[in-house]
Amino acid sequence: MGANLLAELPPERTQEVFETLLQAPGLRLERIVSRGQATPAGQWYDQPQAEWVLLLSGSAGLRFADEAETRTLRPGDYVLIPAHARHRVEWTSSNPPAIWLALHHG
């Protein structure tokens, strides 16, 4: 059984759409569809598990609290976000949407 990560996108919404593709003990794989969303001003993510993200489509700006510059991600770019690394999404493209593959582990 298979599917296409770039097909059957959810309708446009004001919030990002998270879809769990696979879940096992200590592991969650999800597709995230962003259409212009960003982390709210002043908010930082601080997750207890590590997250590996791959941008499949669109573009996005990812910022880490301990870095001066925002990282610009384009299709094919990936980043390992260590557990408790404070980070935020500064911006995402809307057309085309930013489609992420995120692997949460640990």
Residue pairs with C-beta under 8 A, 6 or more apart in sequence:
5 31
5 56
5 99
5 101
6 56
6 57
6 99
9 33
9 97
9 99
10 17
10 19
10 33
12 35
13 35
14 37
15 37
16 32
16 33
16 34
16 35
16 37
16 92
17 32
17 33
18 30
18 31
18 32
19 30
19 31
19 32
19 33
20 28
20 29
20 30
21 29
21 30
21 31
22 28
22 29
23 29
26 49
26 105
26 106
27 103
27 104
27 105
28 103
28 104
28 105
29 101
29 102
29 103
29 104
30 101
30 102
30 104
31 99
31 100
31 101
31 102
32 98
32 99
32 100
32 101
32 102
33 97
33 98
33 99
33 100
34 58
34 60
34 89
34 92
34 93
34 97
34 98
34 99
34 100
35 92
35 94
35 95
35 97
35 98
36 91
36 92
36 93
36 94
37 89
37 92
38 61
38 88
38 89
38 90
38 91
38 92
39 45
39 88
39 89
39 90
43 88
44 65
44 86
44 87
44 88
45 86
45 87
45 88
46 84
46 85
46 86
47 81
47 83
47 84
47 104
48 83
48 84
49 83
49 104
49 105
49 106
50 80
50 81
50 82
50 83
50 104
50 105
50 106
51 80
51 81
51 102
51 103
51 104
51 105
52 78
52 79
52 80
52 81
52 102
52 103
52 105
53 62
53 78
53 79
53 81
53 100
53 101
53 102
53 103
54 76
54 77
54 78
54 100
54 101
54 102
55 73
55 74
55 75
55 76
55 77
55 78
55 98
55 99
55 100
56 75
56 99
56 100
56 101
57 75
57 96
57 97
57 98
57 99
58 75
58 92
58 93
58 96
58 97
58 98
58 99
59 72
59 73
59 74
59 75
59 92
59 93
59 98
60 72
60 73
60 89
60 90
60 91
60 92
60 93
60 98
60 100
61 70
61 71
61 72
61 73
61 89
61 90
61 91
61 92
62 70
62 71
62 73
62 79
62 87
62 88
62 89
62 90
63 69
63 70
63 71
63 87
63 88
63 89
63 90
64 71
64 85
64 86
64 87
65 85
65 86
65 87
65 88
66 85
66 86
70 90
71 79
73 79
81 87
83 106
92 98
